[in-house]
Amino acid sequence: MTWQVVVSLLLSILNLSRDIQHKLITLSLNIELWIALCIATNSSAWLGTAVLVTNMRNFPLSRGTVAGILKGYVGLSAAVYTEIYSAILHKSSSKLLLFLTLVVPAMCLAMIYFVRPCTPGSVEDLVEHRHFVFTQAASVSLGIYLLTTTVLDDVLSLSTYISYAFIAVMVLLLMAPLAIPLKMTLFPSRKSGMQGRPDGSSDQLLSLHDSSDKTEALLTPSSSTAYLQDGDDVSDVDLLIAEGEGAIKKKRRPRRGEDFKLREAFVKADFWLLFMVYFVGVGSGVTVLNNLAQIGIAQGTSDTAILLSIFSFGNFLGRLGGGVVSEHFVRSKTIPRTIWMTVSQLFMALSYLLFASALNGTLYAATALLGICYGIQFAVMIPTASELFGLKHFGVIYNFMLLGNPLGAVIFSGGLAGYLYDKEVEKQQQQGFGDMIFASSVSCLGPNCFRLTFLVLAGVCCLGSILSAVLTIRIRPVYQMLYAGGSFRLPPPPPQGSSQH
């Protein structure tokens, strides 16, 4: 409010008209809101990157499971905040902003000490697997509980005490994973199998292959070393002879499975194929998510809260299940994780066709199916990027991949769905149909509001599934090498004198 007061005083001094003053004050408020949103979204990206990258490095042998759990909880976070907003904050926007300003940073500061690198195990650990299963069960219980309480709160008129009881149970389910470190502290395991670096960690690759500069000696050094040191001018022939004798080292590009820098990944076709597949999946999915309320109204559903809850729960199941299922099949059958992006995007195309048909009883089923397939995109992309391009620079590679989400929202949601929706509104108003639309001049009724959008998105997802199938075929040999023993292993060093394929 201080900024608004300053602007008002400056405008009064300049003696501008009231209309101009109102416009400038509105502009200042928009700039203030833009700055706040910019800081908030960037801070969210920082927190997500720190937590995800740290845990992917701490558990390099269970990358799909880790990505599924972490992204699953992210999918549930909106429902958690909705419960708090409704039950504790009594749907007060100012109280919600105060909660986000004070309580959330305090919780982050309290937990920041525990988000740190640790020494992971070198072999598969049954106890660790049980801990993952417990966390997955706790997250599923939380998801089912949130869906149930959201529906009950929407259908029934619950008292304040019942709402507080729901919040208390929700907090207990949220804190359930803390039982694992508590149990490990009170009842420490006597096993010593957790010593040393894992075979699948990028740090071991650095120590074995010196991947920081990606160099390798071709032969043992010879007397050419002294020759190169003494001479100032070296011809290309002398340089090749010295390189062949091992006097100098030949720089090579990393292979898939090793640590890539972002600029090194840019020249890989697999990098752009993965980006395009992810862009198609999340870009089309976020289009429906952003317009889900209008989609429900257009198809005759006035209360869209249940639709949002179904999508959120399906999104959570897709994120958690995508990590678990891809982890199982990549270990047992060495099937690349991207095969599940292929399958899920085919089902996404099916869900868009169901949306476009607007048949009775298909709205909720299509929403649930789309939510599951949308969540799978996150759970598969993250471990795939880390396995193909390494963990050393995973943070920057992962965040570049995330650009597919906002790009898809701009192109598919703003450019496609928004434009076609507005055109249909104008058409209905010209036909005199606008008087029936809930007393609103900007709403649209009927399947035609989004039908063309859904058909385009279905075609885009079919294209994405084709690209995903091509990527799966290309990286199948890589996964056969990485998971040949049933668990993640680094690729063997290339033979001396070999070049990058």
Protein Blocks (a to p, Z undefined) as FASTA:
>chain_A
ZZmmmmmmmmmmnopafklmmmmmmmmmmmmmmmmmmmmmmmmmmmmmmmmmmmmmmmmm
lmmmmmmmmmmmmmmmmmmmmmmmmmmnoopaklmmmmmmmmmmmmmmmmmmmmccdddd
fbdcfklmmmmmmmmmmmmmmmmmmmmmmmmmmmpccdfklmmmmmmmmmmmmmmmmmmm
mmmmmmccfbfklgcjdfkbmklmmmmnopmnopacfbdcdfklmmmmmpmbdcfklmmm
mmmnopaccdddddehiacdfklmmmpmklmmmmmmmmmmmmmmmmmmmmmmmmmmmnop
ablmlmmmmmmmmmmmmmmmmmmmmmmmmmmnopafklmmmmmmmmmmmmmmmmmnopgh
klmmmmmmmmmmmmmmmmmmmmmmmmmnojklmmmmmmmmmmmmmmmmmmmmmmmmmmmm
mmmmmmmmmnopmmmngoiakbcedjklmmmmmmmmmmmmmmmmmmmmmmmmmmmmmmmm
mmmnopacddddddehiacZZ
